[in-house]
């Protein structure tokens, strides 16, 4: 799938209240409810990050979003706690076991913290009228 089409589908999912990684059916992983080696976790044995799209299309979400599980934890704009002291992280990372890389799992981090295991996804806001 072309990258632009994938971005449009991800934006459509978010606009309509569907988590891009979980789909309308609330799946555990972007590809379904059963673990499969479709993302970079400890089980993959790679031991470092992989290029964007390395597991595509097998690890893609139903909306064509790539790398929603594994590789690096991704910052979100959501607060993890009611006191708004920590931000929510999603997706797991290459050195975590598969359970932490479920689309349903949330982790937290203090704003301003950084290391090679935490990153962010880049998305472009596009009109969904063509979708």
PATOR-764662 format. One record per residue (C-alpha): residue number from 1; residue in three letters; chain; z, y, x. Coordinates in steps of 0.2 Angstrom, whole numbers. Each point is the difference from the previous one (the first is absolute). Example, Ala and Ser with C-alpha at 12.3 -4.5 7.8 and 13.67 -1.06 7.14 Angstrom:
[site 1 'ALA' 'A' [39 -22 62]] [site 2 'SER' 'A' [-3 17 6]] 
***
This chain:
[site 1 'UNK' 'A' [0 0 0]] [site 2 'UNK' 'A' [-4 17 7]] [site 3 'UNK' 'A' [15 10 5]] [site 4 'UNK' 'A' [-3 14 -12]] [site 5 'UNK' 'A' [0 -12 -15]] [site 6 'UNK' 'A' [16 -8 6]] [site 7 'UNK' 'A' [8 17 1]] [site 8 'UNK' 'A' [-6 4 -17]] [site 9 'UNK' 'A' [7 -16 -7]] [site 10 'UNK' 'A' [17 4 8]] [site 11 'UNK' 'A' [0 17 -7]] [site 12 'UNK' 'A' [-4 -7 -17]] [site 13 'UNK' 'A' [14 -12 1]] [site 14 'UNK' 'A' [13 13 5]] [site 15 'UNK' 'A' [-6 13 -13]] [site 16 'UNK' 'A' [2 -14 -14]] [site 17 'UNK' 'A' [17 -5 6]] [site 18 'UNK' 'A' [-5 -17 8]] [site 19 'UNK' 'A' [8 -2 18]] [site 20 'UNK' 'A' [-16 -2 11]] [site 21 'UNK' 'A' [7 -15 9]] [site 22 'UNK' 'A' [8 -9 -15]] [site 23 'UNK' 'A' [-14 2 -13]] [site 24 'UNK' 'A' [3 0 -19]] [site 25 'UNK' 'A' [7 -17 1]] [site 26 'UNK' 'A' [14 4 12]] [site 27 'UNK' 'A' [-5 -12 13]] [site 28 'UNK' 'A' [11 -4 15]] [site 29 'UNK' 'A' [-13 3 13]] [site 30 'UNK' 'A' [-16 10 -1]] [site 31 'UNK' 'A' [-11 -15 -2]] [site 32 'UNK' 'A' [12 -10 -12]] [site 33 'UNK' 'A' [17 -8 -2]] [site 34 'UNK' 'A' [-1 -13 14]] [site 35 'UNK' 'A' [1 3 18]] [site 36 'UNK' 'A' [-16 -2 10]] [site 37 'UNK' 'A' [-4 6 18]] [site 38 'UNK' 'A' [-9 16 -6]] [site 39 'UNK' 'A' [11 13 9]] [site 40 'UNK' 'A' [8 3 17]] [site 41 'UNK' 'A' [18 -7 -1]] [site 42 'UNK' 'A' [10 -10 13]] [site 43 'UNK' 'A' [-8 -16 -7]] [site 44 'UNK' 'A' [-17 6 7]] [site 45 'UNK' 'A' [7 0 17]] [site 46 'UNK' 'A' [-10 15 6]] [site 47 'UNK' 'A' [15 10 5]] [site 48 'UNK' 'A' [-7 17 -1]] [site 49 'UNK' 'A' [-10 11 -12]] [site 50 'UNK' 'A' [-18 -5 -6]] [site 51 'UNK' 'A' [-15 12 -4]] [site 52 'UNK' 'A' [-1 6 -18]] [site 53 'UNK' 'A' [-10 -12 -10]] [site 54 'UNK' 'A' [3 -15 11]] [site 55 'UNK' 'A' [5 -11 -14]] [site 56 'UNK' 'A' [-12 7 -13]] [site 57 'UNK' 'A' [-6 -5 -12]] [site 58 'UNK' 'A' [12 -15 -2]] [site 59 'UNK' 'A' [16 11 1]] [site 60 'UNK' 'A' [-7 14 -11]] [site 61 'UNK' 'A' [9 5 -17]] [site 62 'UNK' 'A' [-10 -2 -16]] [site 63 'UNK' 'A' [-5 18 2]] [site 64 'UNK' 'A' [-8 -2 17]] [site 65 'UNK' 'A' [15 8 9]] [site 66 'UNK' 'A' [1 -7 18]] [site 67 'UNK' 'A' [15 -3 11]] [site 68 'UNK' 'A' [14 2 -14]] [site 69 'UNK' 'A' [10 -14 8]] [site 70 'UNK' 'A' [5 -4 18]] [site 71 'UNK' 'A' [-6 9 16]] [site 72 'UNK' 'A' [12 16 -1]] [site 73 'UNK' 'A' [13 6 -12]] [site 74 'UNK' 'A' [-8 15 -10]] [site 75 'UNK' 'A' [8 16 -5]] [site 76 'UNK' 'A' [0 4 -18]] [site 77 'UNK' 'A' [4 16 -9]] [site 78 'UNK' 'A' [13 -8 -10]] [site 79 'UNK' 'A' [19 2 4]] [site 80 'UNK' 'A' [9 -16 2]] [site 81 'UNK' 'A' [17 6 -6]] [site 82 'UNK' 'A' [6 12 -13]] [site 83 'UNK' 'A' [8 12 13]] [site 84 'UNK' 'A' [-18 2 7]] [site 85 'UNK' 'A' [6 -4 18]] [site 86 'UNK' 'A' [-12 -14 4]] [site 87 'UNK' 'A' [-19 -3 -4]] [site 88 'UNK' 'A' [-7 -16 -6]] [site 89 'UNK' 'A' [-11 -11 11]] [site 90 'UNK' 'A' [-12 -13 -6]] [site 91 'UNK' 'A' [-10 -14 6]] [site 92 'UNK' 'A' [10 -9 14]] [site 93 'UNK' 'A' [-6 -1 18]] [site 94 'UNK' 'A' [-7 -12 13]] [site 95 'UNK' 'A' [17 -5 7]] [site 96 'UNK' 'A' [8 -3 -18]] [site 97 'UNK' 'A' [-1 -17 -9]] [site 98 'UNK' 'A' [-11 -1 -15]] [site 99 'UNK' 'A' [14 3 -13]] [site 100 'UNK' 'A' [2 18 6]] [site 101 'UNK' 'A' [-19 2 -2]] [site 102 'UNK' 'A' [0 -3 -19]] [site 103 'UNK' 'A' [-8 15 -10]] [site 104 'UNK' 'A' [16 -1 -10]] [site 105 'UNK' 'A' [12 3 15]] [site 106 'UNK' 'A' [6 18 5]] [site 107 'UNK' 'A' [9 5 16]] [site 108 'UNK' 'A' [7 17 5]] [site 109 'UNK' 'A' [-1 12 14]] [site 110 'UNK' 'A' [8 17 5]] [site 111 'UNK' 'A' [-14 14 -1]] [site 112 'UNK' 'A' [-5 5 18]] [site 113 'UNK' 'A' [3 -18 7]] [site 114 'UNK' 'A' [-15 -8 9]] [site 115 'UNK' 'A' [-5 -15 10]] [site 116 'UNK' 'A' [-15 -11 2]] [site 117 'UNK' 'A' [5 -11 -14]] [site 118 'UNK' 'A' [-1 14 -13]] [site 119 'UNK' 'A' [-16 9 -6]] [site 120 'UNK' 'A' [-9 7 -15]] [site 121 'UNK' 'A' [-15 -3 -10]] [site 122 'UNK' 'A' [-14 13 -1]] [site 123 'UNK' 'A' [-8 3 -16]] [site 124 'UNK' 'A' [-12 12 -7]] [site 125 'UNK' 'A' [1 8 -17]] [site 126 'UNK' 'A' [-16 -3 -9]] [site 127 'UNK' 'A' [-6 2 -18]] [site 128 'UNK' 'A' [2 -15 -10]] [site 129 'UNK' 'A' [-14 5 -12]] [site 130 'UNK' 'A' [-12 -11 8]] [site 131 'UNK' 'A' [11 -15 -2]] 
***
